Amino acid sequence: MRDADLRASIRQADWPEPSPNLRARVLRDAAFAEHKVAWTDRIWFSRGWRISLTAATAGAVLLVYMSGPRMPFDPPTSGERARFTAVEETMRDAGLRPEEAAALARRSAAGSWPSASAMYPSAIQVLETFDTIGGRR
């Protein structure tokens, strides 16, 4: 007997029906568990929560953008430009190609720029003026 024949005979077999007493006992004794929806599911699948989270994120980004300086870096001073040129010339003299020398000079100049947190002090000040309950100090 092949495997396919065995499966076909099992599918075609008449299976006995449970007795009505057994059905009634199972339905009576079965514990119907109420499926509680977790708060994370309610938030994730709620359109209102998703829209409000998107609006809050956009508002925070807009607050940082509006309160920060328009130009995050001051134009380079003459000393910084001289240092940049000196680094680039030194790298060319060492045998690097001009584009590699310029890349290394830019990298050395990038280390002297202020950090990102130093560029947006006004946004932090605006956020610090609010109490924990939402009112202004």
N, C-alpha and C positions, 0 to 999 in steps of 0.2 A: 504494500500500500504506500502510495506516494504522499508526500506532505500536503500537496494541494488537495488530494482526495480526502485526507483526514480533516482538513479545515472545512471543506465543503460539507462533509457529513455532520460536523459539529454545528455549522450554521443552520443546517436543515433540520436538526433534531428538535423535537417538541420538548420544551422545558416546562417543568411542572409549575403551576401558579401557587404562590403562597396562600395559605388558608386565610379567610376573612378575620379569624381570631388573631392570627399572627400579625396581619396588617394593622388591626386596631391597637394591639399591644405596642407595636413599634411606634406608631404615631402618637400614642398616649404617653409613652415613656421617653420619647425623644426630647432632648433638651433643645429648645429653639434659642440659639444664641443670637442676641441682637448685635449686629455689626456696627460698632461705633466708628465714626469717621474721625480720624485724627485731625488736629488743628492744622498740621502742615498740609494735609490734603485739601482742607477747606481753603487755605490761602492759595495754594498752587493752582487749583482748578477754578478759583473764583475770578471772574473777569474784572470785577471791581478792584480786588487786591492787586492784580497784575497792572491795571491801568494806573492805580495810585502809586505803586512802586516805580513805574516808569516815569510818572510825573515828578515824584520826589527826586529820583536820580537826575532827571533833566534839570530840575530846579537847583540841585546842589552844584551841578556842573556850570549852570548859568551864573550862580552866585559867585563861584570861584573866578569865572571868566570876567564878570562885570566888576568885581572888586579888585582884581589883580592889575598890575601895571600893564600898559599897552605894549611896551617893548621890554621883554624880560631882561635883556642885557644892555648895558651901556655900550656905545661904540668903543672899539679898542683904542686905547691911548697910544701915544707915539712910542712909549716904552714897550708896550705889549707887541706892537707891530715890529719894532726893532728886534725883540726877542724871537718872534715868529720867523722873521727873515734870517736871523742868525742860526736858528735851529735848522731851517731848510737848507741854507748854504753849507752848514757842517755836514748834513746828511748826504748832500750831493758830492762834497769833497771826499766823503767816506766811500763813495762808489755806488750809491743807490740811484735808481732811476728818478727823474724829476717828480713823477706822480707819487712814488713811494715816499720821497722826501717831504712832499707837501702833506701827505697823509699823516706822517709822523709829527710834523710841525703842528697840524691841526689838533692831533691828539694831545700834544703837550700844552697847547693853548686851552684845550677843553678842561684840563685839570685845574686851571686858575679861575674858572667861572663859578659863580655862587651856586649853592645847591637849590633844588626846586622849592624847598620849604622857605628859603630866604626870599624867593621871588613873589610869594603870595602872602605877605603878613597881614594885609588888610582883610582878606577873607577869613583868616583865623581870628582877627579882632572882632569881626562882625559876629562870628559864631560864639565867641566868648562873652558877648554882651547879653546873651539870653540865659535866663535861669533854667533850671531843670524842668520847671513846670511850663515853660514857654513864654513867660513874660519878660519884658526888658528890665534890666537892672537899673 
